Amino acid sequence: MYPRLRDLREDANLSQAKLAKQLDMSQTGYSKYETGENDVPTAILITLARLYKTSVDYLLGLTNVREPYPRIRG
């Protein structure tokens, strides 16, 4: 999972500092997600999946399909 977080961030041309600011957290805190030192909270996973237009399953390494699932309307 952790290399995917880094790869997606780099593909989006975002620095850790810039992404951390979007997530309202410190760069050091975000860095610990990418290294696996800290687990990523569910709310952050959902935010990242939306930002990168993918699924939480892709972020977690449960699928290699990068496209997001269809959204529930409501």
Sequence and secondary structure as in RCSB ss.txt:
>XXXX:A:sequence
MYPRLRDLREDANLSQAKLAKQLDMSQTGYSKYETGENDVPTAILITLARLYKTSVDYLLGLTNVREPYPRIRG
>XXXX:A:secstr
 HHHHHHHHHHTT  HHHHHHHTTS HHHHHHHHHTSS   HHHHHHHHHHHTS HHHHHTS S  S       
